[in-house]
Amino acid sequence: MKTVADIMTTAPIVVEVPGSRSDAINMMVRNKLTGLPVVRASDGKLMGIVSRRDIFRKFDEDQLSLIMKKDCITITPDNNIVDAARIFASKRIHRLPVIEDGRLVGIVTPTDLLKEIAEMKTTMTAEEVIRTTCVTAYEGEPLAYTVAAMRISDVPAVPVLDIRGKLIGILTDRDLFSDQTVDAEAMMRLGIKDSELAGYRNVLPLFYAATDKYISDDTTVRDYMIKSPKTVFKKTPLNDAARIMIQNDFGQLPVHGTKDELIGMIYDVDVLCALTGNSNE
């Protein structure tokens, strides 16, 4: 059985406290990351985790210490990968700092474990690990409304339906950071010092779109959604779902039934149940 040491990213990129929201945003943008461990500047001690969604949830807060998640769950290099999968699946987190002798020595993400699942055989299928209520959006509804609904429901993605209820697209948090947001003043408000970095669509979700004044009243979900999204069948084995997620850099996949009807959504942390063997984790 592989250990956490076998799959973790060593010497992870971090952000320090005291620090600001801008420090975290710039570090994430420059390194194409969606979250970072937060360490104390004086001695490097792990103080928490900050993610793009933490910033979105508290986009009016500037102090990093008030944005980050404190008392984060950690793991050691000697733990096996099933231990890590169990933590991800049960806590639904996406970053697991690796601690040894009180020091931060690495970090593990669900993607590291998806690579293991993609190479294994499993009898578990997509429908067995649907664990969250699926929030959907209508293609013609105002984007501002959908953004608010995503924030309230705390979901990173919504399947998009047409007027007949057919799945025609998907809207994810990364799709909401438009490549058009290159106005220097707007970028400075977000803490981005180099406007050329705005094109990194997978870094700053919703943060930009969260404030109503940045969303035109006539902007609809259709304008931002990804059309004809990749899906999985309810009987699709989890190892196949893992491969699709890795190949396309997806954190979620819509699941359809025998008549192509949408029956739910699975996320990367759900697929990790293939390692634990328990869909009720």
C-alpha positions in Angstrom: 0.0 0.0 0.0 1.4 3.4 -1.0 1.9 6.0 1.7 1.2 9.7 1.7 5.0 10.3 1.2 4.7 8.5 -2.2 2.1 10.8 -3.7 2.5 14.2 -1.9 3.9 17.4 -3.4 7.0 18.2 -1.4 8.0 21.7 -0.3 4.6 23.2 -1.1 4.1 26.8 -2.1 2.8 28.7 0.9 1.6 32.2 1.9 2.5 33.8 5.2 0.7 35.6 8.0 0.7 38.4 8.8 -0.5 38.9 5.3 -3.4 40.1 3.1 -6.0 38.8 0.7 -3.9 40.3 -2.1 -0.9 38.2 -1.0 -2.9 35.0 -1.3 -4.5 36.0 -4.6 -1.2 36.9 -6.2 0.5 33.7 -5.0 -2.4 31.6 -6.3 -2.5 33.3 -9.7 1.3 33.2 -10.2 1.5 29.5 -9.4 -1.9 28.5 -11.0 -3.1 27.1 -7.7 -6.6 27.1 -6.1 -5.5 27.0 -2.5 -2.4 27.3 -0.3 -1.2 26.4 3.2 -0.8 29.5 5.4 2.3 29.6 7.6 3.5 32.0 10.3 6.2 34.2 9.0 8.3 34.1 12.1 8.9 30.3 12.3 7.1 28.6 9.4 4.5 27.0 11.6 1.3 25.9 9.8 -1.5 28.2 10.7 -4.3 27.3 8.3 -5.4 26.8 4.7 -6.7 29.5 2.3 -8.6 28.6 -0.9 -10.1 30.6 -3.7 -13.6 29.8 -2.3 -12.5 31.1 1.1 -11.7 34.4 -0.6 -15.0 34.4 -2.4 -17.0 33.8 0.8 -15.3 36.7 2.5 -14.5 39.0 -0.4 -15.0 42.1 1.8 -12.3 41.0 4.2 -8.6 41.9 3.6 -6.7 40.3 6.5 -5.6 36.8 5.5 -5.8 35.6 9.1 -9.6 36.3 9.0 -10.1 34.6 5.6 -8.2 31.4 6.1 -9.5 28.2 7.7 -7.8 27.7 11.0 -7.2 24.4 12.8 -7.0 22.5 9.5 -6.8 18.8 9.3 -3.4 17.3 8.7 -1.8 14.0 7.9 1.7 12.5 8.2 3.9 11.1 5.5 3.7 7.6 7.0 -0.1 7.4 6.7 -1.3 5.3 3.8 -3.3 6.7 0.9 -6.5 5.1 2.1 -6.3 7.3 5.3 -6.0 10.4 3.1 -8.9 9.3 0.8 -11.1 8.7 3.9 -10.4 12.2 5.2 -11.1 13.8 1.8 -14.3 11.9 1.3 -15.7 12.4 4.8 -14.6 16.0 5.4 -15.1 17.1 1.7 -11.9 19.1 1.8 -9.4 19.6 -1.1 -6.1 20.2 0.6 -4.4 18.1 3.2 -1.2 19.4 4.6 1.5 16.8 5.4 3.2 17.4 8.8 6.4 15.7 10.1 7.9 16.6 13.5 5.7 19.7 13.5 6.9 20.9 10.1 5.0 21.3 6.9 6.7 18.9 4.5 4.1 18.4 1.8 0.6 18.6 0.6 -1.9 16.1 -0.9 -4.9 16.9 -3.0 -7.7 14.7 -4.4 -6.1 14.8 -7.8 -3.1 12.9 -6.4 -5.4 10.1 -5.4 -7.5 10.2 -8.6 -4.3 9.2 -10.4 -4.2 6.1 -8.2 -7.9 5.3 -8.8 -7.5 5.7 -12.5 -5.1 2.8 -12.5 -7.0 0.4 -10.3 -10.0 -1.8 -10.9 -13.2 -1.2 -8.9 -16.8 -2.4 -9.0 -18.1 0.9 -7.5 -20.0 3.1 -9.9 -20.9 6.7 -10.3 -24.5 6.4 -8.9 -23.2 4.8 -5.7 -21.3 7.9 -4.7 -23.8 10.7 -5.5 -23.8 12.3 -2.1 -25.0 15.9 -2.5 -28.2 17.6 -3.6 -27.8 18.6 -7.3 -28.4 22.4 -7.7 -29.3 23.2 -11.3 -29.5 26.4 -13.4 -31.7 27.4 -16.3 -29.7 28.6 -19.4 -31.7 31.8 -19.7 -31.6 33.0 -16.1 -29.6 36.0 -15.0 -26.0 35.2 -14.1 -26.2 37.4 -11.0 -29.0 35.2 -9.7 -27.1 32.0 -10.4 -24.0 33.3 -8.8 -25.9 34.2 -5.6 -27.6 30.7 -5.6 -24.2 29.0 -6.0 -22.8 31.0 -3.1 -25.8 30.3 -0.8 -25.8 26.6 -1.8 -22.0 26.4 -1.5 -21.6 24.5 -4.7 -18.7 25.0 -7.1 -20.7 23.9 -10.2 -24.2 23.7 -11.5 -25.5 21.6 -14.5 -27.4 23.9 -16.9 -30.8 22.8 -18.3 -32.9 24.1 -21.2 -36.5 24.9 -21.0 -37.4 21.2 -21.4 -35.1 20.2 -18.6 -32.4 18.7 -20.8 -28.8 19.0 -19.8 -27.1 21.4 -22.2 -24.2 22.8 -20.3 -22.3 23.2 -17.0 -21.3 26.4 -15.2 -18.4 26.1 -12.8 -16.7 28.6 -10.5 -13.7 28.8 -12.8 -15.9 29.8 -15.8 -17.0 33.0 -13.9 -13.5 34.5 -13.9 -13.8 36.1 -17.3 -10.7 36.6 -19.5 -12.2 40.0 -20.2 -11.4 41.2 -16.7 -8.2 43.0 -17.7 -9.1 46.5 -16.6 -6.2 47.6 -14.5 -8.3 49.3 -11.8 -10.5 46.3 -11.5 -7.5 44.0 -11.2 -6.0 46.2 -8.5 -9.3 45.9 -6.5 -8.9 42.2 -6.6 -5.3 42.4 -5.5 -3.8 41.3 -8.9 -0.8 43.5 -9.6 -0.1 42.1 -13.1 -3.2 42.3 -15.4 -1.7 39.8 -17.7 -2.3 37.1 -15.1 -6.1 37.6 -15.3 -6.2 34.8 -18.0 -5.6 32.1 -15.4 -9.3 31.0 -15.3 -8.9 28.3 -12.8 -7.7 30.6 -10.0 -10.2 33.3 -9.0 -13.7 31.9 -9.3 -16.7 33.9 -8.3 -14.6 36.5 -6.5 -14.8 38.8 -9.4 -18.4 37.9 -10.3 -19.6 38.0 -6.7 -20.2 41.8 -6.6 -23.3 42.8 -8.4 -21.8 45.9 -10.0 -19.5 43.7 -12.1 -22.3 41.7 -13.6 -24.5 43.2 -16.4 -28.2 42.8 -15.9 -28.6 41.2 -19.3 -25.8 38.6 -18.7 -27.2 35.1 -18.6 -25.9 31.7 -17.6 -25.8 30.8 -21.3 -23.1 33.4 -21.8 -20.7 31.7 -19.4 -21.6 28.0 -19.4 -19.6 25.3 -21.1 -21.8 23.7 -23.7 -22.3 20.0 -24.2 -20.4 19.0 -21.0 -18.8 15.7 -20.5 -20.9 13.4 -18.4 -20.8 9.9 -17.0 -23.4 7.2 -17.1 -24.8 6.1 -13.7 -23.1 2.7 -14.1 -19.7 4.2 -15.1 -17.0 2.6 -12.9 -15.2 5.1 -10.7 -11.8 4.4 -12.2 -13.2 5.6 -15.6 -14.7 8.7 -13.9 -11.3 9.4 -12.4 -9.6 9.2 -15.8 -12.1 11.7 -17.2 -11.5 14.1 -14.4 -7.7 13.9 -14.7 -7.7 14.2 -18.5 -9.9 17.2 -18.5 -8.9 18.9 -15.2 -12.5 18.5 -13.9 -13.5 18.6 -10.3 -17.0 17.3 -11.0 -19.1 15.4 -13.6 -22.8 15.3 -14.2 -24.3 11.8 -14.0 -27.1 10.7 -16.4 -29.5 7.7 -16.3 -30.7 5.3 -18.9 -32.7 7.9 -20.8 -30.0 10.5 -20.7 -31.8 12.3 -17.8 -29.7 14.1 -15.3 -29.7 12.2 -12.0 -27.0 14.1 -10.1 -23.4 15.3 -9.9 -20.3 13.6 -8.5 -17.2 15.4 -7.3 -13.6 14.4 -7.1 -13.9 13.8 -3.3 -16.8 11.4 -4.0 -14.8 9.3 -6.5 -12.2 8.8 -3.7 -14.6 6.3 -2.2 -13.1 3.8 -4.7 -10.1 3.7 -2.4 -12.0 3.4 0.9 -14.6 1.0 -0.5 -17.3 2.8 1.4 -19.7 5.2 -0.3 -21.0 6.3 3.0 -17.7 7.8 4.1 
